[in-house]
């Protein structure tokens, strides 16, 4: 379940970056524009999801406590990885695709 949430963060950022590229931005600029357009909403989503899971850390049940802590840490980690890695991968992929198209 938590991995699915992390994948959603990456998908939102990747889609926004690719949309910016289709709108005419260069690959690096498209990655920045993608983050600019959806970075804040994705951050709010990550914060609210992590907060919802961390509330479970105050449960009387030890399994729920552990799940709450682990899930909130994984959500934050997935957000950070999405924020740092996805724009680099999208820009790199776009640069490789454009280089392949220009080769004879």
Secondary structure, 3 states (H helix, E strand, C coil): CHHHHHHHHHHHHHHHHHHHHHCCCCHHHHHHHHHHHHHHHHHHHHHHHHHHHHHHHHCCCHHHHHHHHHHHHHHHHHHHHHHHHHHHHHHHHHHHHHHHHHCC
